[in-house]
Amino acid sequence: MTRRASLLLPFLALSFVLGRSTGSVIYDFVFILLALITLFSLLTALQLLFSGRVRVSLSERRVKRGDSVNIVVTVRQWALFPAGTCRVRFLCGDVTEEASMRLHPFQEDRIAITVCAAHVGTWRYTAKEAVAEDLFGLFRVRLKVKEHPELMVLPKPFDVEKPEFIFSDEGQTALPRGQEDLTSPEAVRLFREGDPMKRVHWKISARKREMYVRTYETPAPPDTLILLDTASPDAEGLNNDDTLVLRDVLCETCDAVANMQLKDASPVRIPFYGGNAGTFRADLPDQALVLEEMLARQMFTGQEKFELALSMELNHLATTGAVIVISTRLTPEIVDAVNSIRKMGPSVRYYFVSFKPDEGKLRPLVSGLQRHLVEVCYVTPA
């Protein structure tokens, strides 16, 4: 019952009393008219209550950050009498959206609302309230909501510089030899200028009277290890929107580096720690969508220490040519862990995501990385 109905009922009772006490036909007519309106509204509300259903759907279930998506609200009801309006209010994160439409008897009514996918992640549109009114607005009933759709917002990568691999200190001419497994001879071939003499197969060369050298199995090419800090973004004075923006930048930086490597069919390995833990491994461009979905499902709510995750990867660098570290924090412990990775041999690039990358207290830490030949890149949210 609405406020309008609570005001109507006293007039209904008053007209009935006046009609009985004075015998005036006018008061009886007013009473009958108000009674019919009340009965009509009550029957409409009951029919809406038992037959009304609300369904919330999305025009697309997966979009890139910044794209638009339509939220379609459909109301189906089998009320014999014409109803009034239906208002649906649903919540997505901290944002509330509202849709309102007029209902028609024996008809499916629909309205679409266009919203912007502002932040990376999985967002569920939960209907908090679905209320329908009769034609006169006397009674209000809550309708059942059939589903609460989930929207996956994928990161939108940008262009980054390709990381460099470090194989050995003998220059570029040593790269092919550096990738061969010298313990697994595979076959022989004719000697070519530049081949080392220690690889000459003397018995076959003497028998065929030509110089032959041993060839060896070539293992898989070195991969790019990307270490993403999936704990809650760390910065002073952050509000909720700033936190979401930093999450977007973390995901899109990771996606950008991975895409750059996958375009050249270079293997990429990304271990995820904390919530939704797992490992992404790929070496083909068409596998980038899997990574984007994994990034969208990261919660970034854990309290795990990122330096521990960095230390855990020290034992898995045998086939790694480059390490990319992406984080919103820069502490002495993280600097020590990153420098330890660099001492193991691979090139290291540190992406520091911050609104204030040039703070004075961070300069000694950045210098500590650069002294160990770690490339430091700043990513500031636009």
C-alpha positions as CSV (number, residue, x, y, z in Angstrom):
1,M,0.0,0.0,0.0
2,T,1.3,3.4,-1.0
3,R,0.9,6.8,0.7
4,R,-1.7,7.7,-1.8
5,A,-3.8,4.7,-0.6
6,S,-3.4,5.7,3.0
7,L,-4.9,9.1,2.1
8,L,-7.7,7.6,0.1
9,L,-9.0,5.2,2.7
10,P,-10.1,8.0,5.2
11,F,-12.1,9.7,2.3
12,L,-13.7,6.3,1.5
13,A,-14.8,5.8,5.1
14,L,-15.9,9.5,5.3
15,S,-18.1,9.2,2.2
16,F,-19.7,6.0,3.5
17,V,-20.5,7.6,6.8
18,L,-21.9,10.8,5.2
19,G,-23.9,8.8,2.8
20,R,-25.5,6.7,5.5
21,S,-26.1,9.7,7.9
22,T,-27.5,12.2,5.3
23,G,-29.0,9.9,2.8
24,S,-27.4,12.0,0.0
25,V,-26.9,10.3,-3.3
26,I,-23.8,12.3,-4.1
27,Y,-22.0,10.8,-1.1
28,D,-23.1,7.3,-2.1
29,F,-21.8,7.9,-5.6
30,V,-18.4,9.1,-4.3
31,F,-18.2,6.1,-2.0
32,I,-19.0,3.6,-4.8
33,L,-16.5,5.3,-7.2
34,L,-13.7,5.3,-4.6
35,A,-14.5,1.7,-3.7
36,L,-14.4,0.5,-7.3
37,I,-11.0,2.3,-7.8
38,T,-9.7,0.6,-4.6
39,L,-11.0,-2.8,-5.7
40,F,-9.6,-2.4,-9.2
41,S,-6.2,-1.4,-7.8
42,L,-6.2,-4.3,-5.4
43,L,-7.0,-6.9,-8.0
44,T,-4.3,-5.5,-10.3
45,A,-1.7,-5.6,-7.6
46,L,-2.6,-9.3,-6.7
47,Q,-2.3,-10.3,-10.4
48,L,1.0,-8.5,-10.6
49,L,2.2,-10.2,-7.5
50,F,1.5,-13.8,-8.8
51,S,2.2,-13.4,-12.5
52,G,4.9,-10.6,-12.7
53,R,8.5,-11.6,-13.5
54,V,11.5,-9.4,-14.1
55,R,14.6,-10.5,-16.1
56,V,17.8,-8.5,-16.3
57,S,20.1,-9.4,-19.2
58,L,23.1,-7.9,-21.0
59,S,23.6,-7.2,-24.7
60,E,27.1,-8.6,-24.3
61,R,28.7,-10.7,-21.5
62,R,32.3,-9.7,-22.3
63,V,33.6,-6.3,-23.4
64,K,36.8,-4.3,-23.3
65,R,37.3,-1.6,-20.7
66,G,35.8,1.7,-21.9
67,D,33.2,0.0,-24.2
68,S,29.4,0.4,-23.7
69,V,27.0,-2.3,-22.9
70,N,23.2,-2.3,-22.8
71,I,21.4,-3.6,-19.7
72,V,18.0,-4.9,-20.9
73,V,15.2,-5.1,-18.3
74,T,12.3,-7.2,-19.3
75,V,9.0,-7.3,-17.3
76,R,6.4,-10.0,-18.1
77,Q,3.0,-10.1,-16.4
78,W,-0.4,-11.6,-17.2
79,A,-2.6,-9.1,-15.4
80,L,-6.0,-8.7,-17.0
81,F,-6.3,-5.1,-15.9
82,P,-3.9,-2.4,-17.1
83,A,-1.2,-1.8,-14.6
84,G,0.9,1.3,-13.9
85,T,4.7,1.4,-13.8
86,C,7.5,-0.9,-12.8
87,R,10.7,0.4,-11.3
88,V,13.8,-1.8,-11.2
89,R,16.9,-0.7,-9.2
90,F,20.0,-2.8,-9.5
91,L,23.5,-2.5,-8.1
92,C,26.9,-3.1,-9.7
93,G,29.8,-2.6,-7.4
94,D,29.1,0.8,-5.9
95,V,27.1,2.1,-8.8
96,T,23.3,2.0,-8.7
97,E,21.3,2.0,-11.9
98,E,17.5,2.4,-12.2
99,A,15.0,1.6,-15.0
100,S,11.4,2.6,-15.1
101,M,8.7,1.5,-17.6
102,R,4.9,1.5,-18.1
103,L,3.3,-1.9,-18.0
104,H,0.7,-3.2,-20.5
105,P,-1.7,-6.1,-20.0
106,F,-0.7,-9.5,-21.5
107,Q,2.5,-8.0,-22.9
108,E,6.2,-8.2,-22.4
109,D,7.6,-4.8,-21.7
110,R,11.3,-4.0,-22.2
111,I,13.7,-1.2,-21.7
112,A,17.4,-0.9,-22.3
113,I,20.0,1.3,-20.4
114,T,23.4,2.0,-21.9
115,V,26.2,2.0,-19.4
116,C,30.0,2.2,-19.7
117,A,32.3,-0.6,-18.7
118,A,34.6,1.6,-16.7
119,H,36.9,-0.9,-14.8
120,V,38.5,-4.2,-15.5
121,G,36.9,-7.1,-13.6
122,T,33.8,-9.3,-13.3
123,W,30.8,-7.2,-12.3
124,R,27.4,-8.7,-11.3
125,Y,24.3,-6.6,-11.8
126,T,22.2,-7.5,-8.8
127,A,18.6,-6.3,-8.8
128,K,18.1,-4.8,-5.3
129,E,14.5,-3.8,-5.9
130,A,11.8,-4.5,-8.6
131,V,8.5,-2.8,-7.7
132,A,5.3,-2.5,-9.7
133,E,2.3,-0.3,-9.1
134,D,-1.3,-0.4,-10.2
135,L,-2.7,2.2,-12.6
136,F,-3.8,4.5,-9.8
137,G,-0.7,4.0,-7.7
138,L,-2.5,2.8,-4.6
139,F,-0.7,-0.6,-4.2
140,R,2.9,-1.5,-4.7
141,V,4.2,-5.1,-5.0
142,R,7.6,-6.6,-5.3
143,L,8.3,-8.7,-8.4
144,K,10.6,-11.7,-8.6
145,V,13.8,-11.2,-10.5
146,K,14.8,-14.2,-12.7
147,E,18.6,-13.7,-13.0
148,H,21.5,-11.4,-12.1
149,P,23.8,-11.3,-15.1
150,E,27.6,-11.0,-14.8
151,L,29.6,-8.7,-17.0
152,M,33.3,-9.5,-17.7
153,V,35.3,-6.3,-18.5
154,L,38.6,-7.2,-20.2
155,P,41.8,-5.1,-20.1
156,K,42.6,-2.8,-23.0
157,P,46.3,-3.2,-23.7
158,F,48.5,-0.4,-24.9
159,D,51.9,-0.3,-26.8
160,V,55.0,-1.1,-24.8
161,E,58.6,-1.6,-25.6
162,K,59.7,-5.2,-26.3
163,P,61.9,-6.6,-23.5
164,E,65.4,-7.7,-24.3
165,F,66.7,-11.2,-23.6
166,I,70.1,-11.9,-22.1
167,F,71.6,-15.2,-23.2
168,S,75.3,-14.9,-22.6
169,D,78.2,-12.4,-22.5
170,E,79.7,-13.5,-25.8
171,G,77.7,-11.3,-28.0
172,Q,75.0,-12.0,-30.7
173,T,77.2,-14.6,-32.4
174,A,76.9,-16.9,-29.4
175,L,73.1,-16.9,-29.3
176,P,72.5,-20.0,-31.5
177,R,75.1,-22.0,-29.6
178,G,73.7,-20.8,-26.2
179,Q,70.4,-22.4,-27.0
180,E,71.7,-25.8,-27.8
181,D,71.8,-28.7,-25.4
182,L,75.4,-30.0,-25.7
183,T,74.5,-33.2,-23.9
184,S,72.2,-34.4,-26.6
185,P,73.9,-34.9,-30.0
186,E,71.3,-35.2,-32.7
187,A,73.0,-35.5,-36.1
188,V,75.9,-34.2,-38.2
189,R,76.2,-31.7,-41.0
190,L,78.8,-30.2,-43.2
191,F,81.2,-27.7,-41.6
192,R,80.3,-24.1,-41.9
193,E,82.6,-21.1,-41.3
194,G,82.3,-20.0,-37.7
195,D,81.7,-23.5,-36.3
196,P,84.0,-24.3,-33.3
197,M,86.6,-27.0,-34.0
198,K,85.6,-28.9,-30.8
199,R,82.3,-29.8,-32.5
200,V,84.0,-31.5,-35.5
201,H,83.2,-35.2,-35.8
202,W,86.7,-36.5,-36.8
203,K,85.7,-40.1,-37.5
204,I,83.0,-39.3,-40.0
205,S,85.1,-36.4,-41.5
206,A,88.0,-38.9,-42.0
207,R,85.8,-41.5,-43.6
208,K,84.0,-39.0,-46.0
209,R,87.0,-36.8,-46.4
210,E,85.0,-33.7,-45.7
211,M,84.6,-31.7,-42.5
212,Y,81.5,-32.7,-40.5
213,V,80.3,-31.2,-37.2
214,R,77.9,-32.5,-34.6
215,T,74.5,-30.8,-34.2
216,Y,72.6,-30.9,-31.0
217,E,69.0,-30.7,-29.9
218,T,67.6,-27.2,-29.5
219,P,65.4,-26.8,-26.5
220,A,62.4,-24.6,-26.3
221,P,63.2,-20.9,-26.6
222,P,63.5,-18.9,-23.4
223,D,60.3,-17.6,-22.0
224,T,59.2,-14.2,-20.6
225,L,58.2,-14.4,-17.0
226,I,55.7,-11.7,-15.9
227,L,55.2,-11.3,-12.2
228,L,52.1,-9.3,-11.4
229,D,51.3,-8.0,-7.9
230,T,47.8,-9.1,-7.3
231,A,47.5,-7.8,-3.7
232,S,45.4,-4.8,-2.9
233,P,47.0,-1.7,-4.5
234,D,49.1,0.2,-2.0
235,A,49.1,4.0,-1.9
236,E,48.3,6.7,0.6
237,G,44.9,8.5,0.4
238,L,43.4,6.1,-2.1
239,N,39.6,6.2,-2.5
240,N,37.7,3.3,-4.1
241,D,37.8,4.8,-7.6
242,D,41.6,5.3,-7.4
243,T,42.0,1.7,-6.4
244,L,40.0,0.5,-9.3
245,V,42.0,2.7,-11.7
246,L,45.3,1.2,-10.4
247,R,43.9,-2.3,-10.9
248,D,43.0,-1.4,-14.4
249,V,46.6,-0.2,-15.1
250,L,48.1,-3.3,-13.5
251,C,46.0,-5.6,-15.7
252,E,46.5,-3.6,-18.9
253,T,50.3,-3.3,-18.4
254,C,50.5,-7.1,-17.9
255,D,48.3,-7.7,-20.9
256,A,50.3,-5.3,-23.1
257,V,53.7,-7.0,-22.3
258,A,52.2,-10.5,-22.9
259,N,50.6,-9.5,-26.2
260,M,53.9,-8.0,-27.4
261,Q,55.6,-11.3,-26.8
262,L,52.9,-13.6,-28.1
263,K,52.8,-11.7,-31.4
264,D,56.3,-13.0,-32.0
265,A,55.3,-16.5,-30.8
266,S,57.6,-16.0,-27.8
267,P,56.6,-18.2,-24.7
268,V,55.1,-16.3,-21.8
269,R,54.6,-17.5,-18.3
270,I,52.5,-15.6,-15.7
271,P,52.0,-17.1,-12.2
272,F,49.1,-15.7,-10.2
273,Y,49.3,-15.8,-6.4
274,G,46.6,-15.2,-3.8
275,G,42.9,-15.2,-4.9
276,N,42.2,-17.1,-8.1
277,A,45.7,-18.6,-8.1
278,G,46.9,-20.3,-11.3
279,T,49.5,-20.0,-14.0
280,F,49.1,-18.8,-17.6
281,R,51.4,-20.4,-20.2
282,A,51.2,-19.6,-23.9
283,D,53.2,-19.0,-27.0
284,L,50.6,-18.2,-29.6
285,P,48.7,-14.9,-30.2
286,D,45.3,-16.5,-30.2
287,Q,45.7,-17.4,-26.5
288,A,45.8,-13.8,-25.4
289,L,42.0,-13.9,-24.7
290,V,42.6,-16.6,-22.0
291,L,45.0,-14.2,-20.3
292,E,42.6,-11.3,-20.4
293,E,39.9,-13.4,-18.8
294,M,42.3,-14.5,-16.1
295,L,43.2,-10.9,-15.4
296,A,39.6,-9.9,-15.2
297,R,38.9,-12.5,-12.6
298,Q,41.7,-11.4,-10.3
299,M,40.3,-9.9,-7.1
300,F,43.3,-7.8,-6.0
301,T,42.1,-8.2,-2.4
302,G,44.8,-10.4,-0.9
303,Q,47.4,-9.3,1.6
304,E,50.2,-11.5,0.4
305,K,53.6,-10.0,0.4
306,F,54.8,-9.5,-3.1
307,E,58.4,-10.0,-2.2
308,L,57.6,-13.6,-1.2
309,A,56.2,-14.3,-4.6
310,L,59.3,-12.9,-6.2
311,S,61.5,-15.0,-4.0
312,M,59.5,-18.2,-4.9
313,E,60.3,-17.7,-8.6
314,L,64.1,-17.7,-8.0
315,N,64.1,-21.5,-8.5
316,H,62.2,-21.4,-11.8
317,L,64.5,-19.2,-13.9
318,A,66.4,-21.8,-15.8
319,T,64.5,-21.2,-19.1
320,T,63.7,-17.6,-18.5
321,G,65.2,-14.9,-20.8
322,A,63.4,-11.8,-19.4
323,V,61.5,-11.0,-16.2
324,I,58.8,-8.3,-16.1
325,V,57.7,-7.2,-12.6
326,I,54.5,-5.1,-12.3
327,S,53.5,-3.6,-9.0
328,T,52.1,-0.5,-7.2
329,R,54.6,-0.8,-4.4
330,L,58.3,-0.3,-4.1
331,T,59.9,-1.3,-0.8
332,P,63.5,-2.3,0.2
333,E,62.3,-6.0,0.4
334,I,61.0,-5.9,-3.1
335,V,64.2,-4.2,-4.4
336,D,66.3,-7.0,-2.8
337,A,64.1,-9.7,-4.3
338,V,64.2,-8.1,-7.8
339,N,68.0,-7.7,-7.6
340,S,68.3,-11.3,-6.7
341,I,66.3,-12.3,-9.8
342,R,68.6,-10.1,-11.9
343,K,71.7,-11.8,-10.5
344,M,70.4,-15.1,-11.7
345,G,71.0,-13.9,-15.3
346,P,67.8,-12.8,-17.1
347,S,67.1,-9.2,-18.0
348,V,64.6,-7.5,-15.6
349,R,62.2,-4.7,-16.2
350,Y,60.2,-3.1,-13.3
351,Y,56.9,-1.4,-14.1
352,F,56.1,0.9,-11.2
353,V,52.4,1.9,-11.3
354,S,51.7,5.0,-9.2
355,F,49.9,8.3,-9.2
356,K,53.1,9.9,-7.7
357,P,56.1,8.0,-9.2
358,D,58.5,10.9,-8.5
359,E,58.2,10.9,-4.7
360,G,61.5,11.7,-3.0
361,K,61.4,8.7,-0.7
362,L,61.3,6.4,-3.7
363,R,64.4,7.7,-5.5
364,P,67.0,5.6,-3.4
365,L,64.9,2.5,-4.1
366,V,64.9,3.2,-7.8
367,S,68.6,3.8,-7.8
368,G,69.1,0.5,-6.0
369,L,67.4,-1.2,-8.9
370,Q,69.2,0.7,-11.6
371,R,72.6,-0.1,-10.1
372,H,71.9,-3.8,-10.7
373,L,70.9,-3.0,-14.3
374,V,67.2,-3.3,-13.7
375,E,65.2,-1.2,-16.2
376,V,62.6,0.9,-14.3
377,C,59.5,2.1,-16.1
378,Y,56.9,4.4,-14.6
379,V,53.2,3.9,-15.5
380,T,51.0,6.8,-14.4
381,P,47.2,6.4,-14.7
382,A,45.7,8.9,-17.1
